[in-house]
Amino acid sequence: MIGNGRRYGGPFPFFKQARLDDGLLDVVVFKQLGYLEIIKYLQEVFFQFRNPFAGGGVLQTSRIRVSSEQEVPVELDGELVGQCPVEFQIRERTLRVLVPEAAA
């Protein structure tokens, strides 16, 4: 999983160390987890405040390329958009936000 903010899928804090303004993507790496490991991980995400991947399953980077020897679908914000390989990177200062001035 790759994210820029703390939450994924609504209120779920999958990326506990993420900050929108740090210029880094947060990456959670799953290594062939079985059902019990997945359930344990999801319990930690939903009910605890500590990082369940403190042992090295989380990394931060400004750019990442994901590839696979097999066909792997890529999902962005809940939509299937293609197959691996795919590359993600942070593009700083590319979103302009206009805020109306407060009435005096």
Secondary structure, DSSP 8 states (H G I E B T S, - for coil): -EESSS-BTTTB-S-TT--TTSS-EEEE---S--HHHHHHHHHHHHH-SS-TTTTTTEEEESEEEE--SS--EEEETTEEEEES-EEEE--TT-----------
